[in-house]
Amino acid sequence: MDTKLNKEALLYHTSKRPGKLEVISSKPCDSAYDLSLAYTPGVAEPCLRIKENPDDVYKYTIKGNLVAIITNGTAVLGLGNLGALASKPVMEGKAMLLKKYADINAFDIELDTTDVDIFVRTVITMSPTFGAINLENIKAPECFEIEKRLIAALNIPVMHDDQHGTAIVSAAGLLNACEIAGKKLQNIKIVVNGAGSAAMACSNMYLSLGVKKENLLMLDNKGVISKNRIDLSKYKQAFAINTNLSTLAQAVESADVFIGLSKANLMTPKMVQSMAENPIVFALANPNPEITYNEAIKAKSGIIYASGRSDIPNQINNVLGFPYIFRAALDVRAIKINMEMKKAAVYALASIAKEPFLSIDSSESLSFGRDYFIPRPSDLRLLRTIVPAVAKAAIDSGVARIDIPDMISYIKELDKRIIK
């Protein structure tokens, strides 16, 4: 990374007060009478009401607008296993984004364990505090087991954002990129380089949207995941297909789409040149992509490119998804985040980029096309578009515990949550 950026990042995190978060009171506590209401003796009354009717916890406490962001630091960004303590800046940032973009309060919780049983038991034990659980930066395959077990055990939404956030945002980008390229999902040949949690969730999402399994090739660090291999985990076996291809260079030849969820500089200009016409390249390794923007666009005309970086067009950024999915899930008190909700987020996110974007200060204007097919995180339409769509999907699919009878009024209330 740039030395100047590194220095400024450290200054950003140390200036004023260390870190990026603080807890503030939402009620007055200035007088003796305020204190008697906030704490003893007045606090006893809501306690007794909740004991009598547990759902009253949503009326009298922060639970209904509080998300736990939980990790053990075994897969921090593209940095690997940094451990629980070193993951804390990322988790604080996640909490900051939930508040900024969806007015959700969040506590970051770093668990110093790599034992799946201990992790799951700890989260279940603390779950009464929260309205939802956002799992983060946990390596595969443990993340699959942790998420599966927590979803089964809890009656609040649980989502591992590294998996599903990436899947939702990249799928929205893929829908729009295919439209621009004149390609249909059911016909495209797609190569997914990487076989971790994000790669598997992305692949499952693409298949649910219409990509054919026989047209999806996944690669791990040993090559193409094929039925010829005998070293595959049960998770990788689900993506094994009949093919004699083994290398990335062989896999991408004539491919319509490359999805990189692996490491920097694994894709070469020659590989891009071997792809189909109007190729779609999502080089999502962070902080450095599998192939840079400049290398990719020079390699082949008509290319449609996206990455995880904010300094070039079309950033596949999870912040375009998770704040709004959790906002909707909390508002309808969903018992889980299901595929119907995720797909609703995909289509809603994709639709936003179809309309022109004008920045708040009018300094930037963008129209749908190769250089703009994914919304910007600063787009105020995200909240009012994605959240109602996901909330409706939760209600329609039967996982919501409360209804929203008037969506127009609900959208007006959402607009009030936007933090300028």
Buried (B, 14 or more C-beta within 10 A) or exposed (E): EEEEEEEEEEEEEEEEEEBBBEEEEEEEEEEEEBEEBEEEEEEEEBEEBBEEEEEBBBEBBBBBBBBBBBBBBBBBEBBEBBBBEEBBBBBBBBBBBBBBBBBBBBBBBBBEEBEBEEBBBBBBEBBEBBBBBBBBBBBBBBBBBBBEBBBEEBEBBBBBBBBBBBBBBBBBBBBBBBBBBEBEBEEBBBBBBBBBBBBBBBBBBBBBBEBBEEBBBBBBEEBBBBEEBEEBEEBBEBBBBEBEBBEBEBBBBEBBBBBBBBBBEBBBBEBBEBBBEBBBBBBBBBBBBBBBBEBBBEBBEEBBBBBBBEEBBBBBBBBBBBBBBBBBBBBBBBBBBBEBBBBBBBBBBBBBBEEEBEEEEEEEEBEBEBEBBBBBBEBEBBBBBBBBBBBBBBBEBEBBEBEBEEEEEBBEEBEEBBEE
